[in-house]
Amino acid sequence: MRLAASRQSLAVAALVMVALAGCATPYSQALVAARQGRYVDASVLYEEALARDPDRLDAIVQLGIVRYKLGALDGAIELLERARPRAPAEPTVRLFLALAYLRKNNLASADEHLTTFVALNPDRRVSALAERTLAMIRSEPLSEQTRAFAAASLENALELAQEVDAWRAFESDGWYFWGPYPYPPAPYPGCCWYGWRGGWLRCY
């Protein structure tokens, strides 16, 4: 319940920032759609972003993650493997590659990427769960149900860690008081993204 509420709040905040800024792009719209769990819409928008810039690394990675969430494991692997040489130290790429390979029962590749993920020092709780998953992979054959459960557990742990980090950043970044007005100021040159909360403004 708490995680779902947190995701909804962050999705609404992201949507408000896009709308207020008046500068939404396919990529920024895709981020909002993915936050809201609208993965089909997000996939279409990431593809549009890549049609404009085929080498855009963040769009390749995010489309790979969305494909994973839609169950298109081969498509997810193709995109994330394409991104991996350009972002060898990006933990999210390694984790979702590991999850996709785990669900496909390619345990050797899952082990490789999950080991690298742990070595990149992610959130300690996610790392601890990843290490337990590695031990399970190495100890015995895994049923499809066990592999799916292990993958979902790691995915949920990562999302929780990301939500916590997002809220910490939201709280700690520079916010400017705009009260007592109940609305943010109009967009102005050089300020494209807004965060707005109870009279406090954050411009990106």
Secondary structure, 3 states (H helix, E strand, C coil): CHHHHHHHHHHHHHHHHHHHHCCCCHHHHHHHHHHCCCHHHHHHHHHHHHHHCCCCHHHHHHHHHHHHHCCCHHHHHHHHHHHHHHCCCCHHHHHHHHHHHHHCCCHHHHHHHHHHHHHCCCCHHHHHHHHHHHHHHHHCCCCHHHHHHHHHHHHHHHHHHHHHHHHHHHHHCCCEECCCCCCCCCCECCECCEEEECCEEEEC
